[in-house]
């Protein structure tokens, strides 16, 4: 069902500082950056085979759990057939935060589970066909 973990997302207090740090430490490059309504400013960084998402939240109180430092926001799993996986999970009683998957500013088609069904963790499923290829991978 899950083909891999696509990315981990962190809440951070300062997006530019994180981008500079990851570029210096890991040679990461920004693959996308934009504002997401009711969330904040978001950047995706690629370092080798790893993609990481950073969110500078509109409401900085969400950083309190991490003492003002990075806080895990969600984990994104890639799936080969998002609609089928969603239907199967709904059939097993799982709920989602939206009725249908949506497409984010990176072009990724995704849907979040209701955190009540995931032990309080934010998890989203992403349609693998909409993901950008990582270095060394072919387009799907």
C-alpha positions in Angstrom: 0.0 0.0 0.0 2.6 2.6 1.0 5.5 2.8 -1.4 7.7 4.9 0.9 7.8 7.9 3.2 7.8 10.9 0.8 8.7 13.6 3.3 8.6 14.7 6.9 7.3 18.2 7.6 8.6 20.4 10.4 7.3 23.6 11.9 10.1 26.1 12.3 10.4 29.6 13.7 12.4 31.1 10.7 12.2 29.6 7.2 15.2 31.5 5.8 17.5 30.3 8.6 16.5 26.7 8.1 17.0 26.9 4.3 20.5 28.4 4.8 21.4 25.8 7.4 20.2 22.8 5.2 22.0 24.2 2.2 25.2 24.6 4.1 25.0 21.3 6.0 23.5 19.0 3.3 23.7 20.8 0.0 19.9 21.0 0.0 18.2 23.1 -2.7 14.7 24.6 -2.5 12.4 22.8 -4.9 9.3 24.8 -4.0 8.3 27.7 -1.7 4.9 29.4 -1.2 2.3 30.5 1.3 -0.5 28.2 2.4 -3.6 29.9 3.7 -4.2 29.3 7.4 -0.9 27.5 7.8 2.0 29.8 6.9 5.0 30.0 4.6 6.2 26.6 3.3 9.4 25.4 1.6 10.3 22.0 0.2 14.0 21.2 0.2 15.8 18.3 -1.6 19.0 16.9 -0.3 20.1 13.8 -2.2 17.2 11.3 -2.1 15.5 13.1 0.8 12.8 15.7 0.6 11.9 17.7 3.7 9.1 20.3 4.1 9.5 23.2 6.5 6.6 25.4 7.6 6.9 28.8 9.3 3.5 28.9 10.9 1.2 31.9 10.9 0.5 31.1 14.6 3.8 30.7 16.4 2.1 29.1 19.4 2.3 25.8 17.5 6.0 25.8 18.1 5.6 25.8 21.9 5.8 22.0 22.1 9.3 22.1 20.8 10.4 25.0 23.0 10.5 27.3 20.0 12.6 24.9 17.9 11.6 22.5 15.1 8.4 20.5 15.8 7.3 17.6 13.6 4.1 18.7 11.8 3.3 15.6 9.7 4.6 12.6 7.8 3.7 12.1 4.2 3.4 8.6 2.7 3.4 7.9 -1.0 0.8 5.5 -2.4 0.5 4.1 -5.9 -3.3 4.6 -6.2 -4.5 7.3 -3.9 -8.2 6.9 -4.7 -8.2 3.2 -4.1 -6.2 3.5 -0.8 -8.6 6.2 0.4 -11.6 4.0 -0.5 -10.1 1.0 1.2 -9.4 3.0 4.4 -12.9 4.5 4.5 -14.3 1.0 4.1 -12.3 0.1 7.2 -13.7 3.0 9.2 -10.9 5.5 8.8 -11.8 9.2 8.4 -10.1 12.0 6.5 -10.0 15.8 7.1 -11.4 16.5 3.6 -14.0 14.6 1.6 -11.7 14.4 -1.4 -7.9 14.6 -2.0 -6.6 18.0 -3.0 -3.6 19.3 -4.9 -1.1 21.5 -3.0 1.1 24.3 -4.5 3.8 21.7 -5.4 1.4 19.8 -7.5 1.2 16.9 -5.1 -2.3 15.3 -4.8 -2.9 14.4 -1.2 -5.3 13.8 1.7 -4.9 13.9 5.5 -6.2 11.3 7.8 -8.3 12.5 10.7 -5.7 12.7 13.6 -8.2 10.9 15.8 -7.7 7.8 13.7 -3.9 8.0 13.8 -3.2 8.3 17.5 -3.0 12.1 17.2 -0.3 12.1 14.5 -0.8 14.2 11.4 -0.4 11.9 8.4 -1.2 12.4 4.8 -1.2 10.1 1.8 0.2 11.4 -1.4 -0.5 10.1 -4.9 2.9 8.8 -6.1 2.0 9.7 -9.7 2.0 13.4 -8.8 5.4 13.4 -7.1 8.5 14.9 -8.7 11.2 12.3 -9.4 14.1 12.2 -6.9 17.6 12.1 -8.3 18.2 8.8 -10.0 14.5 8.0 -10.4 12.5 8.0 -13.5 9.2 9.8 -13.9 6.2 7.5 -13.1 
